[in-house]
């Protein structure tokens, strides 16, 4: 074990040494250790099956250890239940949510309080819940009176986070809390975690996203095969390569590999969705995917991406729109219709939507095949060769196919679910958050198998809140916000920052839209909000006359617009084009951290009387100040 200690460290709030845990014949932990101090965030890392969640559940009272010593404030800690842990001030934000599906968001946030003696003030609870959700940036996405069973997996995760924050615990374990969150939502969560840390809380953060680990943690502990191989080490003393090496015991190489240059390229559209509507989450979603293409569907939690996939698949009704397979309109009244039409679907919620817990690995693996098989028997024989190939490609345990799927780690379960659909050789494979809660080695393996399937001609659609994943994997990205398709752009023209701004909910950009409309009306102008990068732009919003030649969601080169000189100049004064037909002023927007929020532009006819540049800039700066005050 590698241990690094600082002489200025505060006394530990919790220490765990030599912790072990066996589930029957399976040894989940053999020699695990963890130290948590007030005012620190400690990363608890490891590959799938390393024992991170098991250790977290032991510390939070969900399960009892088989051996080892745990102390809290120097005294032995023996927990018999989660309520016992909560009484000690220990809370867990679980990866698999433990909410009451028939209760409301409000009731679930304060679920531990519902069993306490005395009367509860629902008015006070509602006020506190609104404050918590506002801090997470989701007060408009998570209505307090909505039943939790109607929420998506990502929304339920946010309720789980709010529930832990409401407890005001002194020790909080975050077990994969960001698995379904986008960069913006992760940033908000990290702001809250930083406030908790600065307030003297001890935090443990379990994550497979290494960039997050380096962004928020002070120290790390790394588990491998149930043992602590690195414990209580300063995060700044390690590189991502060091962490990966400790986690998996080897160098896995590049996570995202380039697509094969020899693969056949085609413009053949095999699947298309036109103006899909499925109230209340999906309002107008359109996209198309070509043979052999990997298409990304990006957006924030509550944007409607998962709901659109479920409406396509026949899992929820849709009121309008067309679904076309190879140009022919189809209607999927139930999932079996989609399977027979050549589609496969890996849903977001692994436990609730993908796994049959009472079945073995083999039976779970062959579920989709059974739906396609016709005739007597189960038809397993014809799949033998293909199963052997998939087991080898995905690193699945060939000798444990008859074991229960629940005995495997989340990453192994996810591989089996993906293999289930690859067995059916679908023309179109839709995957919703395919790497949620899996380690970096498993992610690399999943990416490789998806790229191989696309190279063989399969159309692949990946829904993800991880913008880095979309940019690394997809060739084209469709952005969805508030149930609408906002943009359809090549991944090469996007960055995480651009995706974040494109995906922003309309409620959060209402002030920007209002300012554009005001400029357009007052000055009889074309007002727009755009991202500029070298000689390229992406238009985020536009109002008024279309003088500049921009439309929301479009990506253009400067010379494809009517205002190339002004765009290149980027000055906060009106700049005329060479033919004097247009004059444009641009004002850059940046937040207090210096992040680029785009440019507000005002375009007038060349012979029009221009307003004061100082007035326009002052109003843009006032907009920025109002936005900062909201945060």
C-alpha positions, 0 to 999 in steps of 0.5 A: 500500500502506498501512503502519503501523509501531510503534517498539516492534515486535520484529524480524520473523521472516519478511518477504515482499515483492513475491511473485508466483505464476502457475498457467498463465495465471492470476495468483494473486499479483502483489505480495503482502507479509506481515510476521510477528513473534514474539509476534504474531498477524497476520490475513491477510485477503481475499475468495475468490481474493485469494491468501491460501491461495497466499501461505500455501502458498508460505511453508510450502513447498507451492509455489514463488513465481514472483517476490519476496523472502522472508526468515526471521530476515533471511536469504533463505528458499528452500523446496523442500518442506514438509519443508524448511519444517518443518525451518525451524520453519514449519507450516501448518494447511491449510483442506483437510486433508492427512491420511493417511486410512488411518492413525489419529488418533494416527499423523496427529498425529505424521505428520511424525515417522514419516519421521524416523530412530530409534525412536518412543515411542508411549506418549510420543506418546499422552500428548502427543496426549491433552494436545493434544486435551484442550487443544482440548476434544476428547479424548472426540470424537477417539479416538486409535485411530480411522482418520481416513477415518471422521471428519467434515470438522470432526473432520479439521480438529481433527486437522490443528490438533493435528498443527501444534501437535505440531510445536512450530513457531516460525511457524504459519499457520492457514488457515481453522482455525475454518471448521467449529468452533463458538463454544466450540471457537473459544474453546479454539483461541484460548486455545491460539493466545494461549499460543503467541503469548505463548511467542514464536511468530509466528502468521498467521491466515487467516479470513473471520469478522471477529469472530474476526479482531478477537478474536485478531489484533494486526495485519492484512494484506489482499489483493485480487486478488493484491496487498496493499492493507493491510499490517502495520496494527494491528487496533485501528485498523480497523473491520469496515466498513474491513476489508470495504471493503478486501477487496471494494472496496465496501460490501456492506450487511447480511449478514443481510437480513430475510425478505420480509413478503409471503411465504406462511406455512404450517404444512405439514410437507414433511419430517420425521425421527423418532428417527433412529439411525445408530450410533455418531454418531446416537443419537436425532435428530428434527426437522421442516421446513415449506414455505418455512422455513429450519431451523437444525441446530446443535451442536458438532463430533462432535454427529452433525449431519452424520452424521444428514444423511448417514444421511437421504441414504442415504450411511450406514446407519441402524438405526432411525427414520422419514423422511417426505416430505409425511407419507409414510414413505420409505427412501433406500437411495442418494442417487438415491432422495433426489433423485427424492423432491425432496431436494437435499444440499450436503455439508460436505466440498467437495473429497471429497463435492461436486466432480468435479475432472476435469469443467468448471464446466458439467458439475459444475453439471449433475450433479444434473440428469443424475440426474433426466433421463430419455431420450436425450441429456443434456437440457442445453437445457431448463436454459439459461434457469435456468442463465442466471438462476442465473449472474446471481444468484450472480455466476458467470462466464458466460464460463468455464463450460467451465473446470475447477472447480479453477481457481476459488476456494473461494467460487466452487466453493461457489456452483456446488455450491449452484446445482447443486441449485437447478437441480433445484428440490428441495422440500427442500434440506439444506446442511451448512456452506454458507459454510465457507471463503468470504468475507463477500461470498460469504456474503451472496450465498449467504444471499440466494439461500437466503432467496429459495428459501425465499420461493418455498416451498422448505424449507431446512435449514442445518447450521452450527457458526457460531451467529451464522449460524444466528441470522441465517439460520434461523427455528427451530433444532434443537440436537443434542448427542452424537447426541441432539436436545436442543432445538427452539426459535424463533431469536428466543428464542436467543443465541450463549451460549444455543446454546453451553450447549444444545449442550454435550456431555453429558460436559462437563455431567456434574457439573451433572447429578450435582448436580441428581440429588443435590439431587433425591434428598436434598431430595425436590425438583425440581432444574433448570438453566436460562437466564433472560432477562427473562421467558423461560427455557430449561431445560437439564436437570432431575432429580427431581419435576416441581414447577416444570413444566420439561422439558429443551429447553423455552422458556417464559415465566415465567407458563407455569411453576408458579414465576413469582414465584421466577423473577422474584425470582431470589434465593438463598433460598427464595421461595414462590409466591402460593398457597403450593404451591411454594417455590424457590431459584435460584443463578446460575452465572458463569465467571471471565470473568463469562459467564452459565452459567445458574441452578441451581434447587431447587423444594420443595412449599410445606409442605416443610422447606427445606434451608439456602440457604448449603449449596446455594449452597456446593455450586453454587460448588464445582461452578463451581470444579471446572469451572474447574480442569478448564480 
